[in-house]
């Protein structure tokens, strides 16, 4: 039984703690939680009758564990992963893995140095229809790729951002691109391949935050295909859509729903056995925008650790989508098309910490 602990007991910790604490993941259990706000840690700790702490180092010294899940503010992921790595426990970190590429590199180096695996949470890759789409791509059923699009049309009103002071800030969160749409951006790049250039526009339409609540992005992939990202948390009064569409010379697939969960279109010029069942067989109806992917994701983590396999989304793969996100922000700030290069410095406001007065 792999023993997990959580660092950070905010909104997303409810999902993680229920999966691990209620033993919904075979071979995994929850043995400790930590948050700077004692009441948050206490709520989860008492719910599952496990120790709770306000200092992660105290927890690591006093709780026997195998894996640490870092669920804190995005802008603190790097600090926490680097500080936890010397305990030589495998680390799961929520998306995005960091807000700056230099921090992502430091996280990867720290985990490599200690000989531990770094897992980045991208649970939508494990959604039932997404797995089916990826299978079709790997089989070459689309032929030449033409266009890939993702749409995130969700509702996050001012009360959501007011829950925590870090939400929507450049230093610790970013906007819809880094938070809500980061999974979908990852899916688009995973399906369509490496990106050559991006051009983007954004606005803060309906809420008072530093970062954007709405953005549109056009992309050119290295294989010649084009892409579009549409992301907003300004839908009212409730979540509308989280989707991906892939168009190729010999096929078209669209996955919709509000959590990339419903197979809506599955058309190929050359039908194969089972195609007629895909629309019904590969759709699910999750209770919220998190979907069911977290369970399959954790099962993957357990399998990788037990069998010494490489993670589907390790530190390098997590860095890849962060590279794209920072390029999008660079385009927004400079109002120009940005070329993604291996040595790109990625100057943008994302991840900038306020400099304290002397």
C-alpha positions in Angstrom: 0.0 0.0 0.0 1.5 3.3 -1.1 1.0 6.0 1.6 0.2 9.5 0.3 0.3 12.9 2.1 -1.2 16.2 0.9 0.5 19.6 1.1 -2.2 22.2 0.6 -5.8 21.7 1.6 -7.6 24.2 -0.6 -10.4 23.6 -3.1 -8.8 20.9 -5.2 -7.7 18.9 -2.1 -11.2 17.8 -1.6 -11.1 15.7 -4.8 -7.6 14.3 -4.0 -8.4 13.5 -0.4 -11.7 11.7 -1.2 -10.0 9.5 -3.8 -7.1 8.5 -1.4 -9.0 8.8 1.9 -11.9 6.7 0.8 -9.6 4.1 -0.8 -10.9 4.5 -4.3 -7.4 4.0 -5.6 -6.2 0.4 -5.4 -2.9 0.2 -3.6 -3.1 3.8 -2.2 -4.1 5.4 1.1 -4.0 8.9 2.7 -1.9 9.2 5.8 -1.5 12.9 6.5 -2.4 16.4 5.4 -0.9 19.9 5.8 -1.9 23.5 5.3 -0.8 26.8 6.7 -4.4 27.4 7.7 -4.9 25.0 10.5 -8.7 24.8 10.0 -8.3 23.6 6.4 -5.9 20.9 7.4 -8.0 19.9 10.4 -11.2 19.6 8.4 -9.6 17.0 6.1 -7.6 15.3 8.8 -10.5 14.7 11.0 -12.7 13.6 8.1 -10.3 10.7 7.4 -9.0 10.3 11.0 -5.4 11.1 10.0 -2.8 13.5 11.4 -2.9 17.1 10.2 -0.2 19.7 10.3 0.5 23.4 9.6 4.2 22.8 8.7 5.1 20.4 5.9 8.5 19.7 7.3 7.0 18.6 10.6 4.6 16.3 8.7 7.5 14.8 6.7 9.5 14.1 9.8 6.6 12.5 11.7 4.5 10.7 9.1 5.8 7.6 7.2 4.8 8.2 3.5 5.8 7.2 0.0 4.3 10.1 -2.1 3.7 13.8 -1.4 1.0 15.6 -3.3 1.7 19.4 -3.7 -1.7 21.1 -4.0 -0.7 24.6 -3.0 -0.9 27.9 -5.0 0.6 27.5 -8.5 3.2 30.2 -7.7 4.5 28.2 -4.7 4.7 24.8 -6.4 8.4 25.2 -7.2 9.4 26.3 -3.7 7.5 23.4 -2.2 8.7 20.7 -4.6 12.3 21.7 -4.2 12.0 21.8 -0.4 10.3 18.4 -0.3 12.6 16.6 -2.8 15.4 15.9 -0.2 12.9 13.7 1.8 13.3 11.3 -1.2 9.5 10.7 -1.6 7.9 10.7 -5.0 6.1 13.9 -5.7 2.7 14.6 -7.4 2.2 18.3 -8.3 -1.0 19.9 -9.5 -1.2 21.9 -12.7 0.5 24.0 -13.8 3.7 22.6 -12.4 5.1 26.1 -12.1 4.6 29.6 -13.4 8.1 30.2 -14.8 10.2 27.9 -16.9 13.3 28.4 -14.7 11.3 27.1 -11.8 10.1 24.1 -13.7 13.7 23.3 -14.6 14.8 23.7 -11.0 12.0 21.3 -9.9 13.0 18.7 -12.5 16.7 19.0 -11.4 15.8 18.6 -7.7 13.8 15.4 -8.2 16.4 13.9 -10.6 19.1 14.7 -8.0 17.2 12.8 -5.3 16.2 9.9 -7.6 12.5 10.4 -7.3 9.7 10.7 -9.8 7.9 13.9 -10.5 4.3 13.6 -11.6 2.3 16.5 -13.0 -1.5 16.3 -12.7 -3.1 16.2 -16.1 -6.1 14.1 -15.4 -8.0 14.9 -18.6 -5.5 12.7 -20.6 -7.2 9.8 -18.8 -10.8 10.7 -19.7 -12.5 7.8 -21.6 -13.2 9.7 -24.8 -9.7 11.4 -24.8 -8.0 8.0 -24.5 -10.1 6.8 -27.6 -9.1 10.0 -29.5 -5.4 9.5 -28.8 -5.7 5.9 -29.9 -7.1 7.0 -33.3 -4.3 9.5 -33.7 -1.6 6.9 -33.0 -3.2 4.6 -35.5 -3.0 7.3 -38.1 -6.7 7.5 -38.8 -6.7 11.3 -39.3 -4.1 11.3 -42.0 -2.7 14.8 -42.4 -3.7 17.0 -39.5 -5.5 20.2 -40.5 -6.9 22.0 -37.4 -7.1 21.4 -33.7 -9.3 23.5 -31.3 -10.1 23.6 -27.6 -12.8 25.6 -26.0 -13.1 26.3 -22.2 -16.3 28.2 -21.5 -16.7 28.1 -17.8 -18.2 30.3 -15.0 -16.0 31.7 -12.3 -17.6 34.8 -10.7 -16.1 37.3 -8.3 -16.9 35.2 -5.3 -14.7 32.4 -6.7 -11.7 34.7 -7.0 -12.4 36.3 -3.6 -12.1 32.9 -1.8 -8.3 33.3 -1.7 -6.1 36.3 -2.1 -3.8 34.5 -4.5 -6.5 33.7 -7.1 -6.1 35.6 -10.4 -2.7 37.2 -9.4 0.3 37.1 -11.6 2.6 36.0 -8.7 0.7 32.9 -7.7 -2.0 32.0 -10.2 -2.3 33.7 -13.5 -5.7 33.7 -15.3 -7.9 31.3 -17.2 -5.0 30.2 -19.4 -2.8 28.9 -16.5 -5.6 27.7 -14.3 -8.8 26.4 -15.9 -7.6 26.0 -19.4 -4.2 24.5 -18.7 -5.5 21.0 -19.1 -7.1 21.7 -22.4 -4.0 23.4 -23.7 -2.0 20.3 -22.7 -4.5 18.1 -24.6 -4.3 20.2 -27.7 -0.5 20.1 -27.8 -0.5 16.4 -26.9 -2.8 15.6 -29.9 -1.5 18.0 -32.5 2.3 17.9 -31.8 5.0 20.5 -31.3 4.2 24.2 -31.9 6.0 26.6 -34.1 4.3 30.0 -33.4 1.5 31.5 -31.3 -0.4 34.8 -31.4 -2.9 35.7 -28.6 -5.2 38.3 -27.3 -6.8 38.5 -23.8 -9.1 40.7 -21.7 -10.4 40.8 -18.1 -14.1 41.1 -18.9 -16.2 40.5 -15.8 -14.1 40.2 -12.7 -11.6 42.2 -10.8 -8.4 40.3 -10.9 -4.8 41.1 -12.2 -4.8 38.4 -14.9 -7.2 37.6 -17.7 -10.6 35.9 -17.6 -10.9 35.6 -21.4 -8.4 34.8 -24.1 -8.2 33.6 -27.7 -5.0 32.1 -29.2 -4.1 31.0 -32.8 -1.3 28.5 -33.2 0.8 27.1 -36.1 2.1 23.6 -35.5 5.4 22.3 -36.8 3.5 19.7 -38.9 1.7 22.6 -40.8 -1.6 22.3 -39.0 -3.3 25.3 -37.3 -4.9 25.5 -33.9 -7.3 27.7 -31.9 -7.6 28.1 -28.1 -10.7 29.8 -26.8 -10.8 30.1 -23.0 -13.0 32.1 -20.7 -14.4 32.0 -17.1 -16.8 34.8 -18.0 -19.7 32.5 -19.0 -22.8 33.3 -17.0 -24.6 31.9 -15.1 -23.0 28.4 -15.2 -20.4 26.3 -16.9 -21.1 25.6 -20.6 -18.3 23.7 -22.2 -14.9 22.1 -22.1 -14.1 20.6 -25.5 -11.5 19.5 -28.1 -11.9 19.0 -31.8 -9.4 17.4 -34.1 -9.8 17.7 -37.9 -7.7 15.8 -40.4 -7.8 14.8 -44.1 -9.4 11.5 -43.3 -11.3 12.0 -40.1 -13.0 14.4 -37.6 -13.5 13.9 -33.9 -15.1 16.3 -31.4 -15.2 15.7 -27.6 -17.6 18.0 -25.7 -19.4 18.2 -22.5 -18.3 20.5 -19.7 -15.3 18.3 -18.8 -14.1 16.9 -22.1 -16.3 13.9 -21.3 -18.8 13.5 -24.2 -17.9 12.0 -27.6 -20.0 14.2 -29.9 -18.5 13.5 -33.4 -16.6 10.4 -34.5 -16.3 10.4 -38.3 -13.7 8.7 -40.5 -13.6 8.2 -44.3 -12.6 4.6 -43.7 -14.9 3.1 -41.1 -13.6 0.4 -38.8 -15.4 -2.2 -36.6 -16.8 -0.6 -33.5 -17.0 2.9 -34.9 -20.8 2.9 -34.7 -20.6 2.3 -30.9 -18.1 5.0 -30.1 -20.6 7.9 -29.5 -22.4 5.9 -26.7 -19.6 3.7 -25.4 -17.0 6.5 -25.0 -19.0 9.1 -23.2 -19.3 9.7 -19.5 -21.4 12.1 -17.3 -19.2 13.4 -14.5 -20.7 15.3 -11.6 -18.4 18.3 -12.0 -15.7 19.9 -14.2 -13.0 17.7 -12.6 -14.5 14.6 -14.4 -13.4 11.1 -13.5 -9.8 11.4 -14.8 -8.3 11.9 -11.3 -9.0 8.2 -10.4 -7.4 6.8 -13.5 -4.5 9.3 -13.1 -3.8 8.1 -9.5 -4.0 4.5 -10.7 -1.3 5.4 -13.3 0.9 7.0 -10.6 0.7 3.9 -8.4 1.5 1.7 -11.4 4.5 3.8 -12.4 5.9 3.7 -8.9 5.4 0.0 -8.4 6.7 -1.0 -11.8 9.3 1.7 -12.2 7.6 3.0 -15.4 8.0 6.5 -16.8 5.0 8.8 -16.1 2.8 9.9 -19.0 3.2 13.4 -17.7 6.5 13.8 -15.9 8.4 17.0 -15.2 9.6 17.4 -18.8 6.1 16.9 -20.2 4.6 19.3 -17.7 7.3 21.8 -18.7 6.3 21.5 -22.3 2.8 22.8 -21.8 4.1 25.5 -19.5 6.4 26.6 -22.3 3.4 27.1 -24.5 1.5 29.0 -21.8 4.3 31.4 -21.2 4.7 32.0 -25.0 1.0 32.8 -25.1 1.4 35.4 -22.3 4.5 36.8 -24.1 2.4 37.3 -27.3 -0.4 39.0 -25.3 2.0 41.4 -23.7 4.1 42.2 -26.8 1.1 42.1 -29.2 3.2 40.0 -31.7 3.6 36.4 -32.9 6.0 34.4 -30.7 8.2 31.7 -32.1 8.7 28.8 -29.7 12.5 28.0 -29.6 14.3 25.6 -27.2 16.3 28.4 -25.6 13.4 30.9 -25.3 13.7 33.2 -22.3 9.9 33.5 -22.0 9.6 37.1 -20.6 6.1 37.7 -19.2 4.4 38.8 -16.0 3.4 35.3 -15.1 5.1 34.2 -11.9 6.5 37.7 -11.1 6.7 38.2 -7.3 6.2 41.6 -5.8 9.5 43.2 -4.6 9.2 44.2 -1.0 10.1 47.7 0.0 13.4 48.2 1.7 
